[in-house]
Amino acid sequence: MSPDPNESDQSSRASGADLLGPDGKVDLDAMRALASDESADDDDSLRRVAFTLSRDLRKRLDKYITDRVPFLSRSQVQRLIDAEAVTVNGRAAKASTTLRQGDVVEVVVPPVGPLRIDPEEMPLDILFEDQHIIVLNKQPGVIVHPARSHKSGTLINGLAWHFMHASEQGGALSGVGSDDARPGVVHRLDRDTTGVIVFAKDDEAHWRLGHMFEKRKVEKRYVALVHGRVDPEGDAIDLPIGPHPNRAKGYREKQVVRHDDFGRPSVTLYRTLERYDDYTLLELELRTGRTHQIRVHLSHLGWPIVGDDMYGGRILTMGDLAEDGRDTLPTDEAPDAVVMGRQALHAALLAFEHPITRERLSFTAPIRGDVARLISLLRQHRPGDGAIEVQGAKVTLRDLDQN
């Protein structure tokens, strides 16, 4: 039975897609499409839908939401209400709240997707785990959650196995086994970006963390190795970002700086950590969470990230690191041996308030593997100015050099 068209006026927008079907209910297929969208913003894990009541319903809040979001059970809705993922007129409410004419109900709707997530054993670099959250140092080449053609080999698959077989804390990701493509996923990192990432293990932790990310109450610092000599040593990049205007294959995944209606406000702060001959190691602080934000901003200013061939960075070989004016290579490897074949971008620091205990937590993920090796080679063979001190930097070279 379709809702009375006079009952309420509904509106919802998420990543440019309408979540409401013609019957005024949240559409499951639209939610599945969003869960499969790999180009969505890194922090865009919360999908909000708003309903404005045009007449006095005298209906309980939990019952009303169950009617409007039919793929959520009443118990799920009540948990969302308890976690303050539902507001009435901008304020937290109780499940028993009676709705009246003019009330605006806003709901954070969980992303939905594949019915089954297969546990897969894989190495996980765990920085912290308790019964509510787990924090990892993500390795390169790994996708965070299943999407489109990538149904396996993701961190979600690995975490599902971990909780079943290896975790001393037990538990599971919030929503594991439910109709959710991104159980526990509060934010994301690109496939080839390494570093610290947090997942929620229960619904309350998930929604509280999601709220913190949405309200910019989470501190994030990245480290990137870029081409060129960055000058000035520290500054703010305030340039709007939007999709590439060319929607042909090879361009539709790209983002660009856009000064039109498609550009969304985007702010990145950068600070120089080390400067080598022709390369600079930067700390980057995100004030917004747009898709590929750091990569687009740095490329636009002429400092593309090393290895980021999508945005103008070069894949580095051993020959590129030969000392100026000499044929001597840093190692015995061949000149065409690849030193950095992916973007040299690392999520170095993540700090936030624990969603349950309220304790202030801060995690630094040491740089390992190819980026660590490249920095070591540059320090030895292309030293440049060395370490630089810029006010406001939170990531220390000592933290990054930990093994």
Secondary structure, 3 states (H helix, E strand, C coil): CCCCCCCEEEECCECCECCECCCCCECHHHHHHHHCCCCCCCCCCCEEEEEEECCCCCEEHHHHHHHHCCCCCHHHHHHHHHCCCEEECCEECCCCCEECCCCEEEEEECCCCCCCCCCCCCCCCEEEECCCEEEEEECCCCCCCCECCECCCCHHHHHHHHHHHCCCCCCCCCCCCCCCCCCCECCCCCCCCEEEEEEECCHHHHHHHHHHHHCCCCEEEEEEEEECCCCCCEEEEECCEEECCCCCCCCCCCEEECCCCCCECCEEEEEEEEEECCEEEEEEEECCCCCCHHHHHHHHCCCCECCCHHHCCCCEEHHHHCCCCCCCCCCCCCCCCEEECCCCEEEEEEEEECCCCCCEEEEECCCCHHHHHHHHHHHHHCCCCEECCCCCCCCCHHHHCCC
